Amino acid sequence: MTFAKTIKFRSAIVVTIMTTVVISCSTTRRLKNTQIGLINNVSYQDPSFDNSNASNGFLVVYNGKTYAITAKHVLMIAKTDAMKFVDFEGGLKQWKMHPKNDSTKYIITDKLLNTNKKDSLTWSYMDTNWDTYEDWLVFSVKENKTNYTPLLFRKKPLKKGERLYAVGWTYKDTTGPQRAYEYKFDNTEGNFHTLIQTRGPKNMGGLSGAPVVDTIGRIVGLVSSGSEDENTKEVVLQATDIQHAFEFISDIK
């Protein structure tokens, strides 16, 4: 390769990198300003079990009906002592979702649609059954006082290296609008997508249940867990594949 061709080749690489960075920043800004994120505000008949900041949730739409979704393991931090399985046992007073620090825009759920008397609400059960764990809850919606446009499901498969975004708040994100944290899709194993963080916090506590969307805002998953790789020091996110939740909703009559 001649010197002139080498310069052109390197310039093309620089332009490509700069273009990718600009597009990435533009998408992040757009998602930050697109109203998506909600937190769970859960109250029980016994108020000692109330939790006003039980991680994240979001709205989806299918066949003209709106549903509220969050991570199933959220119930392990927002439940009564009587709740042993994925069932409120009559103890729920209200499951509300709203943006963090703005409870004037809210949705109130109606029914938990995927109750399960065999699905134990324990961390050990989740760990033991991790490969097949369905980490999602689907609620019907009783009242919607938001002006949010519910998310649409994505049907196309993900591509390795594709940019994805987790939209919501960690527990440390105490003020301000929703965050849009950036990831690269690595692979899918069982019910979970593995994502590599490119822009976001090391401590993701509280981000559970946040929607994971593609660059046009289509929902592909929800946040289940995250950790730092001991060898690479990369932050790795495990996001529940939303496909089974979509299939569940599509079967509702």
C-alpha positions as CSV (number, residue, x, y, z in Angstrom):
1,M,0.0,0.0,0.0
2,T,1.4,3.4,-1.0
3,F,1.9,6.2,1.5
4,A,-1.0,8.2,0.0
5,K,-3.3,5.2,0.2
6,T,-2.2,4.5,3.8
7,I,-3.1,8.1,4.8
8,K,-6.5,7.8,3.1
9,F,-7.1,4.4,4.8
10,R,-6.3,5.8,8.2
11,S,-8.4,8.9,7.6
12,A,-11.3,6.7,6.6
13,I,-10.9,4.8,9.9
14,V,-10.8,8.0,11.9
15,V,-14.0,9.3,10.1
16,T,-15.8,6.0,10.8
17,I,-14.9,6.1,14.5
18,M,-15.9,9.8,14.8
19,T,-19.2,9.1,13.0
20,T,-19.9,6.2,15.3
21,V,-19.2,8.3,18.4
22,V,-21.4,11.2,17.1
23,I,-24.3,8.8,16.3
24,S,-23.9,7.1,19.7
25,C,-24.0,10.4,21.6
26,S,-27.0,11.5,19.5
27,T,-28.9,8.3,20.3
28,T,-28.1,8.6,24.0
29,R,-29.4,12.2,24.1
30,R,-32.5,11.3,22.2
31,L,-33.3,8.3,24.5
32,K,-32.7,10.5,27.6
33,N,-35.3,12.9,26.3
34,T,-37.8,10.2,25.2
35,Q,-40.1,9.4,28.2
36,I,-39.6,5.7,28.9
37,G,-38.3,5.1,32.4
38,L,-40.5,4.4,35.4
39,I,-39.8,3.2,38.9
40,N,-42.0,0.8,41.0
41,N,-43.8,2.3,44.0
42,V,-45.4,-0.6,45.8
43,S,-47.8,-0.4,48.7
44,Y,-49.3,-3.2,50.7
45,Q,-52.3,-3.6,53.1
46,D,-49.6,-3.7,55.8
47,P,-47.6,-0.5,55.2
48,S,-44.6,-1.9,56.9
49,F,-43.8,-3.7,53.7
50,D,-44.2,-0.7,51.4
51,N,-41.3,0.1,49.0
52,S,-41.5,3.4,47.1
53,N,-38.3,2.8,45.0
54,A,-38.4,-0.8,44.0
55,S,-36.2,-0.6,40.9
56,N,-37.5,0.1,37.4
57,G,-40.4,-0.7,35.0
58,F,-41.8,0.3,31.7
59,L,-44.8,0.2,29.4
60,V,-45.3,-1.9,26.2
61,V,-48.1,-2.1,23.8
62,Y,-49.5,-5.0,21.8
63,N,-52.7,-5.2,19.8
64,G,-53.7,-1.8,21.1
65,K,-53.5,-2.8,24.7
66,T,-50.9,-1.3,27.2
67,Y,-49.1,-3.5,29.7
68,A,-46.6,-2.7,32.5
69,I,-43.5,-4.8,32.9
70,T,-40.7,-5.1,35.5
71,A,-38.2,-7.7,36.6
72,K,-39.7,-10.6,38.6
73,H,-36.9,-10.6,41.1
74,V,-38.1,-7.1,42.2
75,L,-40.7,-9.0,44.2
76,M,-37.9,-10.3,46.4
77,I,-37.2,-6.8,47.7
78,A,-40.8,-5.6,47.6
79,K,-43.0,-8.3,49.2
80,T,-44.7,-9.2,52.4
81,D,-43.6,-12.0,54.7
82,A,-46.7,-14.0,53.6
83,M,-45.6,-14.0,49.9
84,K,-43.7,-17.2,49.2
85,F,-44.4,-17.4,45.4
86,V,-45.2,-15.1,42.5
87,D,-48.6,-14.2,44.0
88,F,-49.6,-11.3,46.2
89,E,-51.9,-13.5,48.3
90,G,-54.4,-10.6,48.6
91,G,-51.9,-8.4,50.4
92,L,-51.2,-5.8,47.6
93,K,-52.8,-2.4,48.1
94,Q,-51.4,-0.7,45.0
95,W,-48.6,-1.2,42.4
96,K,-47.8,2.1,40.9
97,M,-45.1,3.2,38.4
98,H,-43.9,6.7,37.8
99,P,-40.7,8.6,36.8
100,K,-38.2,9.0,39.6
101,N,-38.9,12.3,41.5
102,D,-42.1,12.9,39.6
103,S,-45.1,11.0,41.0
104,T,-47.6,13.2,39.2
105,K,-47.1,11.2,36.0
106,Y,-48.1,7.7,36.9
107,I,-49.7,4.4,36.0
108,I,-51.6,2.2,38.3
109,T,-51.5,-1.5,37.5
110,D,-54.6,-3.7,37.6
111,K,-53.7,-7.4,37.8
112,L,-50.5,-9.4,37.8
113,L,-51.0,-11.6,34.8
114,N,-48.2,-14.2,35.3
115,T,-48.8,-15.3,38.8
116,N,-47.2,-18.6,39.6
117,K,-47.7,-20.7,42.7
118,K,-44.5,-22.8,42.0
119,D,-42.1,-20.0,41.4
120,S,-40.4,-19.4,44.8
121,L,-39.5,-15.9,45.8
122,T,-36.0,-16.7,47.1
123,W,-32.6,-15.7,45.8
124,S,-31.5,-19.4,46.0
125,Y,-34.3,-20.5,43.7
126,M,-33.4,-17.8,41.2
127,D,-29.7,-18.8,41.3
128,T,-30.4,-22.5,41.1
129,N,-32.7,-22.0,38.1
130,W,-30.8,-19.2,36.5
131,D,-30.5,-20.8,33.0
132,T,-34.3,-21.1,32.7
133,Y,-35.4,-18.2,35.0
134,E,-38.1,-16.0,33.5
135,D,-37.2,-12.7,35.1
136,W,-40.3,-10.7,34.2
137,L,-43.7,-9.6,35.5
138,V,-46.5,-8.5,33.3
139,F,-49.3,-6.3,34.7
140,S,-52.5,-5.1,33.0
141,V,-53.0,-1.3,33.5
142,K,-55.9,0.2,35.4
143,E,-55.0,3.8,35.0
144,N,-52.5,5.7,32.9
145,K,-51.7,9.3,33.8
146,T,-48.5,9.5,31.8
147,N,-48.1,10.9,28.3
148,Y,-45.7,8.1,27.5
149,T,-45.8,6.2,24.3
150,P,-45.5,2.5,25.2
151,L,-42.6,0.6,23.8
152,L,-43.0,-1.7,20.8
153,F,-41.4,-5.2,20.7
154,R,-38.5,-5.8,18.4
155,K,-38.8,-8.9,16.2
156,K,-35.4,-9.0,14.5
157,P,-32.6,-10.9,16.1
158,L,-29.7,-9.0,17.7
159,K,-26.3,-8.7,16.0
160,K,-23.0,-9.1,17.9
161,G,-21.6,-5.6,18.7
162,E,-25.0,-3.9,18.2
163,R,-25.5,-0.9,20.4
164,L,-28.2,-1.2,23.1
165,Y,-29.3,1.1,25.9
166,A,-30.7,0.5,29.4
167,V,-33.0,3.4,30.3
168,G,-33.9,4.2,33.9
169,W,-32.2,4.9,37.2
170,T,-29.8,3.2,39.6
171,Y,-30.3,3.8,43.3
172,K,-27.4,6.3,43.1
173,D,-29.3,8.3,40.4
174,T,-31.2,10.2,43.0
175,T,-32.0,13.3,41.0
176,G,-32.6,14.3,37.4
177,P,-34.2,12.7,34.4
178,Q,-33.8,9.1,33.3
179,R,-30.4,7.8,32.3
180,A,-29.6,6.0,29.0
181,Y,-26.6,3.7,29.6
182,E,-24.9,2.3,26.6
183,Y,-24.0,-1.4,25.9
184,K,-22.8,-3.6,23.1
185,F,-24.6,-6.9,22.5
186,D,-22.3,-9.9,22.9
187,N,-24.4,-13.1,22.9
188,T,-27.6,-14.8,24.1
189,E,-27.6,-17.9,26.3
190,G,-30.8,-19.4,27.5
191,N,-33.1,-16.6,28.6
192,F,-30.5,-13.9,28.9
193,H,-28.6,-11.4,26.7
194,T,-25.0,-10.7,27.7
195,L,-24.2,-7.0,27.1
196,I,-20.8,-5.2,27.5
197,Q,-21.0,-1.7,28.9
198,T,-19.5,1.1,26.9
199,R,-20.9,4.0,28.9
200,G,-22.4,3.7,32.3
201,P,-21.9,3.1,36.0
202,K,-19.9,0.3,37.6
203,N,-22.5,-0.1,40.4
204,M,-25.8,-0.9,38.7
205,G,-27.8,-1.5,41.9
206,G,-31.4,-0.5,41.4
207,L,-31.3,-0.7,37.6
208,S,-33.2,-4.0,37.7
209,G,-36.3,-4.0,35.5
210,A,-35.1,-1.1,33.3
211,P,-35.9,-1.6,29.6
212,V,-33.1,-2.5,27.2
213,V,-33.8,-0.9,23.8
214,D,-32.2,-0.7,20.5
215,T,-31.2,2.5,18.7
216,I,-34.8,3.2,17.5
217,G,-36.3,2.5,20.9
218,R,-37.6,-1.1,20.3
219,I,-37.7,-3.2,23.4
220,V,-35.3,-6.2,23.4
221,G,-34.9,-7.0,27.1
222,L,-34.9,-5.9,30.7
223,V,-32.1,-5.6,33.2
224,S,-31.6,-8.6,35.5
225,S,-28.1,-8.4,36.9
226,G,-24.7,-7.0,36.3
227,S,-21.1,-7.4,37.4
228,E,-17.5,-6.5,36.6
229,D,-15.4,-9.1,34.8
230,E,-12.4,-10.0,37.0
231,N,-10.1,-10.3,34.1
232,T,-11.1,-7.6,31.6
233,K,-12.6,-5.2,34.2
234,E,-15.5,-4.7,31.8
235,V,-18.9,-4.2,33.3
236,V,-21.2,-7.0,32.0
237,L,-25.0,-6.7,32.0
238,Q,-27.3,-9.7,32.0
239,A,-30.6,-8.7,30.4
240,T,-33.6,-10.9,30.2
241,D,-34.7,-11.7,26.7
242,I,-38.1,-10.1,26.3
243,Q,-39.2,-12.7,23.7
244,H,-41.0,-15.0,26.2
245,A,-42.9,-12.0,27.7
246,F,-44.0,-11.0,24.2
247,E,-45.2,-14.6,23.5
248,F,-47.1,-14.5,26.9
249,I,-48.8,-11.2,26.1
250,S,-49.6,-12.3,22.5
251,D,-51.5,-15.3,23.9
252,I,-53.7,-13.2,26.2
253,K,-57.3,-13.3,25.0
